[in-house]
Amino acid sequence: MRDRYPAIEPYDHGLLDVGDGNLMYWETCGNPDGKPVLSVHGGPGSGCNPNSRRYFDPERYRIVLFDQRNCGRSLPNAADPAVDLSANTTDHLIADMELLREHLGIDRWMLFGGSWGCVLSLVYAERHPDRVTELVQMGLATGRREDVELLTRGLGGIFPQAYEKFVSLLPENERDNAAAGYSKLLNDPDPTVRDRAMRAWCDWEDAMLPYAPARAMYEEDEKFAYAFTRLVTHYWSQDHFIDPDEVLANAGKLKDIPTVLVQGVLDLGNLVGSPWLLAKALPHAELVMVPDEGHSVRSEGMRHALITATDRFAYPN
């Protein structure tokens, strides 16, 4: 079974001025003359990581990674409570992707994304179908309100103790929109309030994800946790700054783009039907359901399915 390609280092990287006082980190790896592919990270706010380089044959792909606004190595970082997020929306991120494509002299590229990165990739492809050669997506999501409601309310019955702790920070009248309530707390002038909210949100994230890490997110990297929670709640409280039905309603624009959708059978997003709704909206796409996998790429089966797809779309030897 095919696992990831060996670890590689970028042959080029930089900070691109995308406006509004933002510098976006980007890097390129693999073959400078290879097939361009853009890896679109999730979160919002997760940032790219070295393992994301390893899903592509480095001899055949020109691999582009970037940190979306205000996270990872992009500047300024949302971990700083003084950083204004008003110029961080889906429209801004798509414009940043286009600016990066032009900066790197790329005409068309493949998009590889997961979770929020799946939503962003699909919206980008629907708005710029002439710039996308193929789509390989995992941790499938559609940007619908149901996606957020599942993660902030619907799973409360499955993880009741963790959920009760999660919503205990919010007044009763704010629990129907927990993302908005937490966004307010995470932007509170009192650092004690911000810290308590960051830890509570991270604890809920860890509780509802299968194969939870041994240590909480904020214990691994507190700066990351602050940026991540501010950005997630910023986007989730505003319907990802898109029409809630935009991805599925405009899926017909992707009919000429070869697409592979990879999903874990145990991914909790399946409870709102995300993979099957996408497969119905994209009848030309191949849907690969991976047994014994959730919302992650921890299993060999998930990694094999993704690399099988990227190998298929690579230039022939």
C-alpha positions in Angstrom: 0.0 0.0 0.0 1.4 3.4 -1.0 2.4 5.7 1.8 3.6 9.3 1.6 6.6 10.3 -0.4 9.8 11.0 1.5 10.2 14.4 3.3 11.5 17.2 1.2 12.5 20.8 1.7 11.3 23.8 -0.3 13.5 25.1 -3.1 11.9 28.5 -2.8 9.8 30.4 -0.4 8.8 34.0 0.5 6.3 36.4 1.9 3.9 37.9 -0.7 2.3 41.3 0.0 -1.4 40.6 -0.5 -2.6 44.0 0.7 -4.4 45.2 3.8 -1.1 45.0 5.7 -0.8 41.3 5.2 2.2 39.2 4.1 1.3 35.7 3.0 3.9 32.9 3.4 4.3 30.6 0.5 6.8 27.9 -0.5 7.5 25.7 -3.6 8.9 22.1 -3.5 9.6 19.3 -5.9 10.3 19.8 -9.6 10.2 23.5 -10.7 9.2 22.3 -14.2 6.6 19.8 -12.9 2.8 19.9 -12.8 1.6 22.7 -10.5 -0.5 21.7 -7.5 -1.6 24.0 -4.7 -2.1 22.4 -1.3 -4.9 24.2 0.6 -4.8 23.8 4.3 -7.8 23.5 6.7 -8.9 25.2 9.9 -9.5 28.0 9.1 -6.2 28.8 10.6 -4.3 25.4 10.6 -1.5 26.6 8.4 0.5 24.4 6.0 2.9 21.8 7.4 5.8 19.7 6.0 3.8 16.6 5.7 1.5 18.3 3.2 4.5 18.2 0.7 4.5 14.4 0.8 1.3 13.6 -1.1 2.9 14.3 -4.5 5.7 12.7 -6.5 8.4 15.4 -6.1 9.9 14.4 -9.5 6.6 15.1 -11.3 4.9 17.9 -9.3 5.7 21.6 -8.6 4.2 21.6 -5.1 3.0 25.0 -3.8 1.9 25.5 -0.2 0.8 28.7 1.6 -0.4 29.9 5.0 -3.7 31.6 4.7 -4.0 35.1 6.1 -3.1 35.6 9.8 -2.0 32.1 10.5 1.2 30.0 10.3 4.1 32.0 9.0 1.9 34.7 7.4 2.0 38.1 9.0 0.5 39.5 11.1 -0.6 36.5 13.2 -4.1 36.2 14.7 -2.6 35.0 17.9 -2.0 38.7 18.6 -5.4 40.0 19.9 -4.6 43.4 18.4 -4.7 41.9 14.9 -7.8 43.0 13.1 -9.5 40.1 11.1 -12.0 42.3 9.2 -9.8 41.9 6.0 -9.8 38.1 6.4 -12.7 36.6 4.5 -13.2 33.9 1.8 -13.1 36.6 -0.9 -9.8 37.8 0.4 -8.3 34.3 0.5 -9.4 33.5 -3.0 -7.9 36.8 -4.2 -4.7 35.8 -2.4 -4.6 32.4 -4.2 -5.0 34.2 -7.5 -2.2 36.7 -6.6 0.1 33.8 -5.6 -0.7 31.9 -8.9 0.2 35.0 -10.9 3.3 35.7 -8.7 4.6 32.2 -9.4 3.9 32.4 -13.2 1.4 29.5 -13.1 -1.4 29.3 -15.6 -3.4 26.4 -14.2 -2.9 24.2 -11.2 -4.4 21.2 -9.4 -6.1 21.9 -6.0 -5.5 19.5 -3.1 -7.4 20.4 0.1 -9.1 19.0 3.2 -11.9 20.1 5.6 -12.0 24.0 5.4 -9.4 23.6 2.6 -12.0 21.5 0.7 -14.5 24.3 1.0 -12.0 27.0 -0.1 -10.8 24.8 -2.9 -14.3 24.2 -4.2 -15.3 27.9 -4.0 -12.1 28.9 -5.8 -12.6 26.3 -8.5 -16.2 27.4 -9.0 -15.2 31.0 -9.4 -12.1 30.2 -11.5 -12.8 26.9 -13.3 -10.4 27.9 -16.1 -7.5 27.9 -13.6 -8.0 24.4 -12.2 -6.8 21.3 -13.8 -8.0 18.7 -11.2 -9.4 18.5 -7.7 -8.4 16.0 -5.0 -10.3 16.7 -1.8 -10.6 15.0 1.6 -12.3 15.6 4.9 -15.2 16.7 2.8 -17.1 19.8 3.7 -19.5 22.1 1.9 -19.6 25.3 3.9 -23.2 24.8 4.7 -24.7 26.0 8.0 -25.4 22.4 8.8 -21.7 21.7 8.8 -21.1 24.2 11.6 -24.2 23.4 13.5 -23.2 19.7 13.6 -19.8 20.6 15.1 -21.0 23.2 17.6 -24.4 21.7 18.6 -25.3 18.4 16.9 -22.5 16.4 18.5 -23.5 17.4 22.0 -25.5 14.3 22.4 -22.6 12.1 21.4 -20.1 13.9 23.6 -22.4 15.2 26.4 -19.9 15.9 29.1 -17.4 17.7 26.8 -20.3 19.6 25.3 -21.7 20.8 28.6 -18.2 22.1 29.5 -18.0 23.7 26.0 -21.2 25.7 26.3 -20.8 26.5 30.0 -18.9 29.6 29.1 -21.8 31.0 27.1 -25.0 32.6 28.2 -28.1 30.5 27.3 -29.1 32.9 24.6 -25.8 32.6 22.8 -25.6 28.8 22.7 -27.5 28.5 19.4 -24.5 30.2 17.7 -21.6 29.1 19.8 -19.1 30.2 17.2 -20.3 33.8 17.5 -20.3 33.6 21.3 -16.8 32.3 21.4 -15.6 34.8 18.8 -16.7 37.5 21.1 -14.9 35.9 24.1 -11.7 35.4 22.1 -11.7 39.1 21.2 -12.4 40.3 24.8 -10.0 42.9 26.1 -9.5 40.8 29.2 -6.6 38.2 28.6 -8.1 35.9 31.2 -11.4 35.7 29.3 -9.5 35.1 26.0 -7.4 32.4 27.5 -10.3 30.5 29.1 -12.2 30.7 25.8 -9.2 29.4 23.8 -8.7 26.4 26.1 -12.4 25.5 26.2 -12.7 25.7 22.4 -9.6 23.5 22.0 -10.9 21.0 24.5 -14.1 20.6 22.5 -12.2 20.2 19.3 -10.0 17.5 20.8 -13.1 15.8 22.4 -15.1 15.5 19.1 -12.2 14.3 16.9 -11.5 10.5 16.9 -8.0 9.5 17.8 -7.6 12.6 20.0 -4.1 13.7 20.7 -2.4 12.8 24.0 -2.1 16.5 24.8 -4.5 19.4 24.2 -3.8 21.7 21.2 -2.9 24.6 23.5 -0.4 22.4 25.3 1.3 21.6 22.0 1.5 25.2 20.8 -0.3 28.0 22.5 0.4 30.6 19.8 -1.1 28.2 17.2 -4.1 27.6 19.4 -4.9 31.3 19.8 -4.7 32.0 16.1 -6.6 28.8 15.2 -9.5 29.5 17.6 -9.8 33.2 16.6 -9.9 32.3 12.9 -12.2 29.3 13.2 -14.8 31.2 15.2 -14.4 34.3 12.9 -15.3 32.1 9.9 -17.9 29.8 11.4 -19.8 32.7 13.0 -20.2 34.3 9.5 -21.2 31.2 7.4 -17.6 31.1 6.1 -18.3 34.5 4.4 -20.1 32.7 1.5 -23.7 31.9 0.7 -24.4 28.8 2.8 -25.5 26.9 -0.4 -22.8 28.3 -2.7 -20.7 25.2 -3.0 -23.4 22.8 -3.9 -25.4 25.3 -6.0 -22.5 26.1 -8.2 -21.0 22.6 -8.5 -22.1 22.3 -12.1 -19.3 24.7 -13.0 -16.8 21.9 -12.1 -18.2 19.4 -14.6 -15.1 19.5 -16.8 -12.6 19.3 -13.9 -11.5 15.7 -13.0 -12.2 15.2 -9.4 -11.5 12.7 -6.6 -13.2 12.9 -3.3 -11.7 10.9 -0.4 -13.6 10.5 2.9 -13.2 8.4 6.0 -16.2 6.2 6.8 -16.0 7.3 10.4 -15.8 11.1 9.6 -18.5 12.8 11.7 -19.2 15.1 8.8 -21.0 12.1 7.3 -23.8 12.7 9.7 -24.9 15.7 7.6 -24.3 13.8 4.4 -21.4 15.9 3.0 -19.7 13.2 0.9 -22.9 12.0 -0.7 -24.2 15.6 -1.4 -20.9 16.4 -3.1 -21.0 13.2 -5.1 -24.5 13.9 -6.2 -23.7 17.5 -7.2 -20.5 16.3 -8.9 -21.6 13.1 -10.8 -18.4 12.9 -12.7 -16.3 12.8 -9.5 -14.9 9.6 -8.0 -15.9 9.1 -4.3 -13.5 6.9 -2.3 -14.7 5.9 1.2 -11.9 4.8 3.4 -12.8 2.2 6.1 -11.7 2.8 9.8 -10.8 6.4 9.2 -12.3 9.6 10.6 -11.5 13.3 9.9 -7.8 12.8 9.5 -5.1 11.3 7.4 -3.7 9.0 10.1 -4.4 5.7 8.4 -2.4 4.1 5.6 -5.7 3.6 3.7 -6.4 7.4 3.6 -2.9 8.2 2.5 -2.9 5.5 -0.1 -6.2 6.8 -1.6 -4.9 10.4 -1.8 -1.6 9.4 -3.3 -3.3 7.1 -5.8 -5.3 10.1 -7.0 -2.3 12.5 -7.2 -0.2 9.9 -9.0 -3.0 9.4 -11.5 -3.1 13.1 -12.3 0.7 13.6 -12.5 2.4 14.0 -15.8 3.4 10.6 -17.3 7.0 9.5 -16.7 
